[in-house]
């Protein structure tokens, strides 16, 4: 866009602004902001910080020259994930503090009276040469700073770094204002999603507690489901929907009588039929919604006990006739059930769990999903470590399930 006439640049800026407002995923939005900022001003690199409390938190950086030379992932390793104060000790901090853009023609020739200096360490380590830098604040609806956008090295027609011109400063400032409001919108959406997710976890936990599970079971299981969905190449929205739907997989246990749900010994054939009805109950509780994630939760609740070979329940579906979300939930749920301690059993050793998953490929589980899950097992272990059960969790689960059971006895009496 840099070589276009000003009126065409402004028209392009309007189109970009409209596109920004349509993006609600924060990570996707930040990536788009940096890319567009670089294109608007013909810059070689860009970095974005977001305000968190009284700090600026590094979120994303791009540099096309370095990415071409060493690959994007390796290039990103060179950038320190900084959290810096909003103060005059840095260019980004000064910009956030004053609310004014900073246009530096040559980072190596900063005036001696500036309170900060350019750190040449990255240039030294990569063989790169930072020259010009334009830093602008991103402001929200009320004029508050929500972040800082920096672009690096304006390029001339020969691809050589030159200073940013006043038009660049004007255009990037206008773009940053649009970006700031879009970031606020995405942050509000993310906060709302987190609130909804927390509500789902807590409500779904009621069914898990009745079955003497801890609330961490549904958290781990949901993360495993998201991991598999992402590993299978589903879209970002599809992955998010499965993650948000997964906590509700056993919500139908709310409708199972305590005398069956808490029976210490084997179930009779009739009792097993009642227990298996939790899939149908869960689907009925959730059916009929026009909210995509609730509809998906209904499908997941109905089908997470189906088996690849057709021996599952309640519909005895087989293979790819089982909806994908049900197949994903089966792997995630069984893995967590086997690998986690329960009030009534110890956890299986990891090698025994992995042996079981491998043995059940093509029987209980979709073989491709098992391979996908096992291929990301370092992340599986990280999820396990992050959401470990504690003794307090087990005590809480025992106490609540006992209380619920006693309520059932009192009401029956």
C-alpha positions as CSV (number, residue, x, y, z in Angstrom):
1,X,0.0,0.0,0.0
2,X,3.0,2.3,0.6
3,X,3.4,3.3,-3.1
4,X,-0.3,4.2,-3.7
5,X,-1.8,7.7,-3.8
6,X,-3.0,8.9,-0.4
7,X,-6.7,8.7,-1.3
8,X,-6.3,5.0,-2.3
9,X,-4.4,4.4,1.0
10,X,-7.3,5.9,2.9
11,X,-9.9,3.9,1.0
12,X,-7.8,0.8,1.8
13,X,-7.6,1.7,5.4
14,X,-11.5,1.8,5.6
15,X,-11.6,-1.7,4.0
16,X,-9.1,-3.0,6.5
17,X,-11.0,-1.5,9.4
18,X,-14.2,-3.3,8.4
19,X,-12.2,-6.5,8.2
20,X,-10.8,-6.0,11.7
21,X,-14.2,-5.5,13.2
22,X,-15.3,-8.9,11.9
23,X,-12.6,-10.9,13.7
24,X,-13.4,-11.9,17.2
25,X,-10.7,-14.4,17.9
26,X,-8.0,-12.4,19.8
27,X,-4.9,-14.4,18.5
28,X,-6.1,-14.2,14.9
29,X,-6.9,-10.5,15.3
30,X,-3.4,-9.6,16.7
31,X,-1.8,-11.5,13.8
32,X,-3.9,-9.7,11.3
33,X,-3.1,-6.3,12.9
34,X,0.7,-6.8,12.7
35,X,0.4,-8.0,9.1
36,X,-1.8,-5.1,7.9
37,X,0.4,-2.5,9.7
38,X,3.5,-3.8,7.9
39,X,1.6,-3.7,4.6
40,X,0.2,-0.2,5.1
41,X,3.6,1.4,5.6
42,X,5.8,-1.0,3.6
43,X,7.6,-2.2,6.7
44,X,9.8,-5.2,7.1
45,X,8.9,-6.1,10.6
46,X,6.2,-5.5,13.3
47,X,5.7,-6.1,17.0
48,X,2.6,-5.8,19.1
49,X,2.2,-5.3,22.9
50,X,-1.0,-5.3,24.9
51,X,-1.5,-3.4,28.2
52,X,-1.9,-5.6,31.2
53,X,-2.3,-3.7,34.5
54,X,0.6,-1.2,34.5
55,X,2.7,-3.2,32.1
56,X,3.1,-3.9,28.4
57,X,3.0,-7.5,27.5
58,X,4.7,-8.8,24.3
59,X,2.3,-10.8,22.2
60,X,3.5,-11.1,18.6
61,X,6.3,-10.2,16.3
62,X,6.9,-10.6,12.6
63,X,10.0,-9.9,10.4
64,X,9.8,-11.0,6.8
65,X,13.5,-10.8,6.1
66,X,14.4,-13.0,9.1
67,X,11.5,-15.4,8.4
68,X,12.8,-15.9,4.9
69,X,16.3,-16.5,6.1
70,X,15.6,-18.8,9.0
71,X,12.0,-19.8,9.0
72,X,9.2,-18.2,11.1
73,X,9.4,-20.6,14.1
74,X,13.2,-20.3,14.5
75,X,13.0,-16.5,14.0
76,X,10.5,-16.2,16.8
77,X,12.9,-18.0,19.1
78,X,15.2,-15.0,18.9
79,X,12.6,-12.6,20.4
80,X,12.4,-12.4,24.1
81,X,8.8,-12.5,25.4
82,X,9.1,-9.3,27.3
83,X,6.9,-7.6,29.9
84,X,7.9,-4.0,30.2
85,X,6.8,-1.1,32.4
86,X,4.7,1.7,31.0
87,X,7.4,4.3,31.5
88,X,10.0,6.4,29.6
89,X,12.6,3.6,29.9
90,X,11.5,2.2,26.5
91,X,10.1,3.4,23.2
92,X,7.0,1.3,23.6
93,X,6.5,2.4,27.2
94,X,7.0,6.0,26.3
95,X,4.4,5.7,23.5
96,X,1.9,4.1,25.9
97,X,2.5,6.7,28.6
98,X,2.2,9.8,26.4
99,X,-0.3,8.5,23.9
100,X,1.8,9.9,21.1
101,X,3.5,8.2,18.1
102,X,7.3,8.0,18.0
103,X,9.0,8.1,14.6
104,X,12.7,7.2,14.8
105,X,14.6,7.5,11.5
106,X,17.7,5.7,12.7
107,X,17.7,3.6,15.9
108,X,21.5,3.7,16.1
109,X,21.5,7.5,16.1
110,X,19.1,8.3,19.0
111,X,19.7,11.7,20.6
112,X,21.9,11.6,23.7
113,X,19.1,13.1,25.8
114,X,16.6,10.3,25.1
115,X,16.0,8.3,28.3
116,X,16.3,5.0,26.4
117,X,18.6,3.4,23.8
118,X,18.2,0.8,21.1
119,X,19.3,-2.6,22.2
120,X,21.5,-4.0,19.4
121,X,21.6,-7.6,20.7
122,X,19.0,-9.0,18.3
123,X,20.8,-7.4,15.3
124,X,24.1,-8.9,16.6
125,X,22.7,-12.4,17.0
126,X,20.9,-12.5,13.7
127,X,23.0,-10.4,11.4
128,X,20.0,-8.1,10.9
129,X,20.2,-4.3,10.8
130,X,17.4,-2.3,12.5
131,X,17.2,1.2,11.1
132,X,13.8,3.0,11.2
133,X,11.0,2.4,13.7
134,X,7.5,3.8,14.0
135,X,5.7,3.2,17.3
136,X,2.0,4.2,17.8
137,X,-0.4,3.7,20.7
138,X,-3.6,1.6,20.1
139,X,-6.4,3.3,22.0
140,X,-9.8,2.1,23.0
141,X,-13.2,3.7,22.8
142,X,-12.6,6.0,25.7
143,X,-9.1,7.0,24.6
144,X,-7.3,4.6,27.0
145,X,-4.2,2.8,25.7
146,X,-4.9,-0.9,25.1
147,X,-1.6,-1.6,23.5
148,X,1.3,-0.5,21.4
149,X,2.1,-1.3,17.7
150,X,5.7,-1.0,16.4
151,X,6.8,-1.4,12.8
152,X,10.4,-1.7,11.7
153,X,12.4,-0.7,8.6
154,X,10.4,1.0,5.9
155,X,11.7,-0.3,2.6
156,X,12.3,1.8,-0.5
157,X,11.7,0.5,-4.1
158,X,15.1,-1.3,-3.9
159,X,14.2,-3.1,-0.7
160,X,16.6,-0.9,1.4
161,X,15.6,0.4,4.8
162,X,14.6,4.1,5.0
163,X,12.9,6.4,7.4
164,X,9.1,6.4,7.8
165,X,7.5,9.5,6.3
166,X,4.7,11.7,7.9
167,X,2.0,9.9,5.8
168,X,3.1,6.6,7.3
169,X,2.7,8.1,10.8
170,X,-0.7,9.4,10.0
171,X,-2.0,6.2,8.4
172,X,-0.6,3.9,11.1
173,X,-2.1,6.1,13.8
174,X,-5.5,5.9,12.1
175,X,-5.2,2.2,11.7
176,X,-4.1,1.8,15.3
177,X,-7.2,3.5,16.5
178,X,-9.3,1.0,14.6
179,X,-7.2,-1.8,15.9
180,X,-7.5,-0.7,19.5
181,X,-11.3,-0.8,19.4
182,X,-11.2,-4.2,17.6
183,X,-8.9,-5.6,20.3
184,X,-11.3,-4.4,23.0
185,X,-14.2,-6.1,21.2
186,X,-12.2,-9.4,21.0
187,X,-11.1,-9.1,24.6
188,X,-14.7,-8.7,25.7
189,X,-15.8,-11.7,23.6
190,X,-12.9,-13.7,25.0
191,X,-13.9,-12.7,28.6
192,X,-17.5,-13.7,27.8
193,X,-16.4,-17.1,26.4
194,X,-14.3,-17.7,29.5
195,X,-17.3,-16.9,31.6
196,X,-19.5,-19.2,29.6
197,X,-16.9,-21.9,29.8
198,X,-16.5,-21.6,33.5
199,X,-20.3,-21.8,33.9
200,X,-20.3,-25.0,31.8
201,X,-17.5,-26.6,33.8
202,X,-19.3,-25.8,37.0
203,X,-22.7,-27.0,35.9
204,X,-21.2,-30.1,34.2
205,X,-19.3,-30.8,37.4
206,X,-22.6,-31.4,39.2
207,X,-23.1,-34.6,37.1
208,X,-19.4,-35.6,37.7
209,X,-19.7,-35.1,41.4
210,X,-22.8,-37.4,41.5
211,X,-20.5,-40.1,39.9
212,X,-17.7,-39.4,42.4
213,X,-15.5,-37.7,39.8
214,X,-13.5,-34.5,40.4
215,X,-14.1,-31.3,38.4
216,X,-10.6,-31.7,37.0
217,X,-11.8,-34.7,35.0
218,X,-13.9,-32.6,32.7
219,X,-11.2,-30.0,32.5
220,X,-8.6,-32.5,31.4
221,X,-11.0,-34.3,29.1
222,X,-12.0,-31.1,27.4
223,X,-8.3,-30.1,26.9
224,X,-7.6,-33.6,25.4
225,X,-10.6,-33.2,23.1
226,X,-9.4,-29.8,21.9
227,X,-5.9,-31.3,21.4
228,X,-7.2,-34.1,19.2
229,X,-9.5,-31.7,17.2
230,X,-6.7,-29.3,16.5
231,X,-4.3,-32.2,15.6
232,X,-6.8,-33.5,13.1
233,X,-6.8,-30.1,11.3
234,X,-10.2,-28.8,12.3
235,X,-10.8,-25.1,12.0
236,X,-10.2,-22.8,14.9
237,X,-14.0,-22.4,15.4
238,X,-14.6,-26.2,15.2
239,X,-11.8,-26.8,17.8
240,X,-13.2,-24.2,20.1
241,X,-16.8,-25.6,19.9
242,X,-15.6,-29.1,20.7
243,X,-13.6,-27.8,23.7
244,X,-16.7,-25.9,25.0
245,X,-19.1,-28.8,24.3
246,X,-16.9,-31.5,25.9
247,X,-17.7,-30.7,29.6
248,X,-21.3,-31.6,29.0
249,X,-20.6,-35.2,27.8
250,X,-22.0,-36.8,31.0
251,X,-24.6,-34.3,31.9
252,X,-27.3,-37.0,31.5
253,X,-26.0,-38.7,34.7
254,X,-28.1,-36.1,36.5
255,X,-31.1,-38.3,35.6
256,X,-29.6,-41.7,36.8
257,X,-30.9,-42.8,40.2
258,X,-28.4,-42.9,43.0
259,X,-29.0,-46.5,43.9
260,X,-27.6,-47.4,40.4
261,X,-25.1,-44.6,40.0
262,X,-23.5,-45.3,43.4
263,X,-23.9,-49.1,43.5
264,X,-20.6,-50.5,44.8
265,X,-20.8,-53.8,43.0
266,X,-21.6,-55.0,39.4
267,X,-24.8,-53.8,37.9
268,X,-27.6,-56.1,36.8
269,X,-28.6,-56.2,33.1
270,X,-31.6,-53.9,33.9
271,X,-29.4,-51.5,35.9
272,X,-26.9,-51.4,33.1
273,X,-29.6,-50.4,30.7
274,X,-30.7,-47.6,33.0
275,X,-27.0,-46.4,33.4
276,X,-26.5,-46.4,29.7
277,X,-29.6,-44.2,29.3
278,X,-27.5,-41.2,30.5
279,X,-26.5,-40.7,26.9
280,X,-30.1,-40.3,25.8
281,X,-30.9,-38.2,28.8
282,X,-28.0,-35.8,28.1
283,X,-28.9,-35.5,24.5
284,X,-32.5,-34.6,25.4
285,X,-31.4,-32.0,27.9
286,X,-29.3,-30.3,25.3
287,X,-31.3,-30.9,22.1
288,X,-33.3,-28.2,20.2
289,X,-30.8,-25.4,20.7
290,X,-29.8,-23.1,17.8
291,X,-26.6,-22.3,19.6
292,X,-23.9,-24.3,17.7
293,X,-21.9,-25.3,20.8
294,X,-25.0,-26.6,22.6
295,X,-26.1,-28.5,19.5
296,X,-22.6,-30.0,19.3
297,X,-22.8,-30.9,23.0
298,X,-26.0,-32.7,22.4
299,X,-24.4,-34.8,19.7
300,X,-21.4,-35.4,21.9
301,X,-23.5,-36.5,24.9
302,X,-25.4,-38.9,22.7
303,X,-22.5,-40.6,21.0
304,X,-19.4,-40.6,23.3
305,X,-20.0,-44.2,24.3
306,X,-20.3,-45.5,20.7
307,X,-17.5,-47.7,19.5
308,X,-15.7,-47.9,16.2
309,X,-16.6,-51.6,15.8
310,X,-20.3,-51.0,16.5
311,X,-20.5,-52.6,19.9
312,X,-21.1,-49.4,21.8
313,X,-24.3,-47.7,22.9
314,X,-27.0,-46.3,22.7
315,X,-27.3,-46.6,18.9
316,X,-24.5,-49.2,18.1
317,X,-23.1,-46.9,15.4
318,X,-19.8,-47.9,13.8
319,X,-16.9,-46.3,12.0
320,X,-17.4,-42.9,10.5
321,X,-21.2,-43.2,11.1
322,X,-20.3,-42.0,14.6
323,X,-20.1,-38.2,14.6
324,X,-16.5,-36.9,14.9
325,X,-17.1,-35.1,18.2
326,X,-18.3,-38.4,19.7
327,X,-15.3,-40.3,18.5
328,X,-13.0,-37.6,19.9
329,X,-14.8,-37.6,23.2
330,X,-14.4,-41.4,23.5
331,X,-10.6,-41.2,23.3
332,X,-10.4,-38.2,25.6
333,X,-12.8,-39.6,28.2
334,X,-11.5,-43.2,28.4
335,X,-7.9,-42.0,28.5
336,X,-8.6,-39.8,31.5
337,X,-10.7,-42.4,33.2
338,X,-7.9,-44.9,33.0
339,X,-5.0,-42.6,33.8
340,X,-6.5,-40.8,36.7
341,X,-7.1,-41.8,40.3
342,X,-10.7,-42.0,41.4
343,X,-12.2,-42.3,44.9
344,X,-12.9,-45.9,44.1
345,X,-9.7,-46.9,42.2
346,X,-6.1,-46.1,41.5
347,X,-4.7,-44.7,38.3
348,X,-3.4,-47.2,35.7
349,X,0.4,-46.9,35.0
350,X,1.0,-44.8,31.9
351,X,2.5,-47.7,29.9
352,X,-0.6,-49.8,30.6
353,X,-2.9,-47.0,29.4
354,X,-1.0,-46.4,26.2
355,X,-1.0,-50.2,25.6
356,X,-4.8,-50.2,26.0
357,X,-5.3,-47.3,23.6
358,X,-3.1,-48.9,21.0
359,X,-4.9,-52.3,21.4
360,X,-8.3,-50.7,21.1
361,X,-7.5,-48.9,17.7
362,X,-10.2,-50.1,15.3
363,X,-12.2,-51.7,18.1
364,X,-13.3,-49.0,20.6
365,X,-11.6,-46.1,19.0
366,X,-11.1,-44.4,15.6
367,X,-7.5,-45.4,14.8
368,X,-6.6,-42.0,13.3
369,X,-7.7,-40.2,16.5
370,X,-5.6,-42.5,18.7
371,X,-2.5,-41.9,16.5
372,X,-3.2,-38.1,16.6
373,X,-3.5,-38.2,20.4
374,X,-0.4,-40.3,21.0
375,X,1.6,-38.1,18.6
376,X,1.1,-35.1,20.9
377,X,1.8,-36.9,24.2
378,X,4.1,-34.3,25.6
379,X,1.2,-31.9,25.5
380,X,-1.0,-34.5,27.1
381,X,1.4,-34.8,30.0
382,X,1.4,-31.0,30.3
383,X,-2.4,-31.0,30.6
384,X,-2.2,-33.7,33.2
385,X,0.3,-31.8,35.3
386,X,-1.7,-28.5,35.0
387,X,-5.0,-30.1,36.1
388,X,-3.8,-32.6,38.7
389,X,-6.3,-33.8,41.3
390,X,-5.4,-33.0,44.9
391,X,-6.4,-34.7,48.2
392,X,-8.7,-31.7,48.7
393,X,-10.4,-32.4,45.4
394,X,-11.1,-36.0,46.4
395,X,-12.4,-34.9,49.8
396,X,-14.7,-32.3,48.2
397,X,-16.0,-34.8,45.6
398,X,-16.7,-37.5,48.3
399,X,-18.4,-34.9,50.6
400,X,-20.6,-33.5,47.8
401,X,-21.5,-36.9,46.3
402,X,-22.4,-38.2,49.8
403,X,-24.6,-35.1,50.4
404,X,-26.4,-35.6,47.1
405,X,-26.9,-39.2,47.8
406,X,-28.3,-38.5,51.2
407,X,-30.6,-35.9,49.7
408,X,-31.9,-38.6,47.4
409,X,-32.5,-41.0,50.3
410,X,-34.3,-38.2,52.3
411,X,-36.5,-37.3,49.4
412,X,-37.4,-41.0,48.6
413,X,-38.3,-41.5,52.3
